[in-house]
Amino acid sequence: MNVRANNCENIIKMDGLFSKAHRECPFSYYAFRFHQQSQMCGEKTGETKWKQLFSQGASTFDSKAASMGKSALCAKLVKDFPMTVKF
């Protein structure tokens, strides 16, 4: 699995978002690939930067859940990312 540095920031943010969603939504499945790629990116970005980006991703979940409703956001994530999360 080759992770390019310019993709790393997005991958870490997505992992933050999906990790938060996995805790907040009734998902039965969360593809571990984002988390694995995110960890590999963390080796490139360093722990401080990784934590900051991961936190930004989790915050994105919170702000979207606040604006559209948590259940609507959970349903949208399943629809938009069927290979990543499932109910």
Backbone hydrogen bonds, N-H to C=O, Kabsch-Sander energy under -0.5 kcal/mol:
donor,donor_aa,acceptor,acceptor_aa,energy
3,V,1,M,-0.7
4,R,2,N,-0.6
7,N,4,R,-1.2
8,C,4,R,-1.0
8,C,5,A,-0.7
9,E,5,A,-0.7
11,I,7,N,-2.5
12,I,8,C,-2.8
13,K,9,E,-2.2
14,M,10,N,-2.7
15,D,11,I,-2.4
16,G,12,I,-2.2
17,L,13,K,-2.6
18,F,14,M,-3.2
19,S,15,D,-2.7
20,K,16,G,-2.0
21,A,17,L,-2.5
22,H,18,F,-2.6
23,R,19,S,-1.3
24,E,20,K,-2.0
25,C,21,A,-3.5
27,F,25,C,-1.7
28,S,86,K,-2.2
29,Y,86,K,-1.6
31,A,84,T,-3.6
34,F,31,A,-0.7
36,Q,32,F,-2.6
37,Q,33,R,-2.9
38,S,34,F,-2.9
39,Q,35,H,-2.3
40,M,36,Q,-2.0
41,C,37,Q,-2.5
42,G,38,S,-2.2
43,E,39,Q,-1.0
44,K,40,M,-0.7
44,K,41,C,-1.0
45,T,41,C,-2.9
46,G,42,G,-2.2
50,W,46,G,-2.4
51,K,47,E,-2.8
52,Q,48,T,-1.9
53,L,49,K,-2.5
54,F,50,W,-2.9
55,S,51,K,-2.3
56,Q,52,Q,-1.8
57,G,53,L,-2.0
58,A,54,F,-2.2
59,S,55,S,-2.5
60,T,56,Q,-1.8
61,F,57,G,-1.6
62,D,58,A,-1.9
63,S,59,S,-2.8
64,K,60,T,-2.5
65,A,61,F,-2.9
66,A,62,D,-2.1
67,S,63,S,-1.7
68,M,64,K,-2.8
69,G,65,A,-1.8
73,L,69,G,-2.3
74,C,70,K,-2.8
75,A,71,S,-2.2
76,K,72,A,-2.2
77,L,73,L,-2.5
78,V,74,C,-1.9
79,K,75,A,-2.2
80,D,76,K,-3.2
81,F,77,L,-2.3
84,T,81,F,-1.8
85,V,81,F,-2.2
86,K,29,Y,-1.7
